[in-house]
Amino acid sequence: MTCPPDRVYEEIAYISYHFHWRLADVLDLEHAQRARFVREIARLNERINGESGEKGHDDRGW
């Protein structure tokens, strides 16, 4: 199964924004790896936002 291009762009932007990784480094990841990093970033954001009482800025459910 192929990941839709829009989803790939979202994953790349999300990971790059939060980890400050270069595009080439993120593109080298397999989809499963990118998806795992997306989940982990979302989990970290939820924990941080929960501790500070702020709402997250992400509307995609990440």
C-alpha positions as CSV (number, residue, x, y, z in Angstrom):
1,M,0.0,0.0,0.0
2,T,1.3,3.4,-0.9
3,C,0.9,6.4,1.3
4,P,-0.9,9.3,-0.3
5,P,1.4,12.2,-1.3
6,D,-0.4,14.7,0.9
7,R,0.0,12.5,3.9
8,V,3.8,12.2,3.2
9,Y,4.1,16.0,3.0
10,E,2.3,16.3,6.3
11,E,4.5,13.7,8.0
12,I,7.7,15.3,6.7
13,A,6.6,18.8,7.7
14,Y,5.5,17.6,11.2
15,I,8.8,15.7,11.9
16,S,11.0,18.4,10.4
17,Y,9.2,21.2,12.4
18,H,9.5,19.4,15.7
19,F,12.9,17.7,15.4
20,H,14.6,20.3,13.1
21,W,15.8,17.5,10.8
22,R,16.9,18.1,7.3
23,L,14.5,17.1,4.5
24,A,17.0,14.6,3.1
25,D,17.1,12.8,6.5
26,V,13.4,12.6,6.8
27,L,13.0,11.4,3.2
28,D,15.4,8.6,4.0
29,L,13.0,7.2,6.5
30,E,10.6,4.4,5.6
31,H,6.9,5.2,6.0
32,A,6.6,3.1,9.1
33,Q,9.5,4.9,10.7
34,R,8.0,8.3,9.8
35,A,4.6,7.2,11.2
36,R,6.2,6.1,14.4
37,F,8.0,9.4,14.8
38,V,4.7,11.3,14.2
39,R,3.0,9.3,16.9
40,E,5.9,9.8,19.3
41,I,6.0,13.6,18.7
42,A,2.2,13.8,19.2
43,R,2.5,11.8,22.4
44,L,5.2,14.2,23.7
45,N,3.1,17.2,22.7
46,E,0.1,15.8,24.5
47,R,2.1,15.2,27.6
48,I,3.7,18.7,27.5
49,N,0.4,20.4,26.8
50,G,-1.3,18.4,29.5
51,E,1.2,19.5,32.0
52,S,0.9,23.1,31.0
53,G,-2.8,23.1,30.7
54,E,-2.6,24.4,27.1
55,K,-4.4,23.0,24.1
56,G,-2.4,21.5,21.3
57,H,-2.0,23.4,18.0
58,D,-2.5,20.3,15.9
59,D,-5.9,19.6,14.3
60,R,-5.0,16.4,12.6
61,G,-5.2,14.2,15.7
62,W,-1.4,13.8,15.9
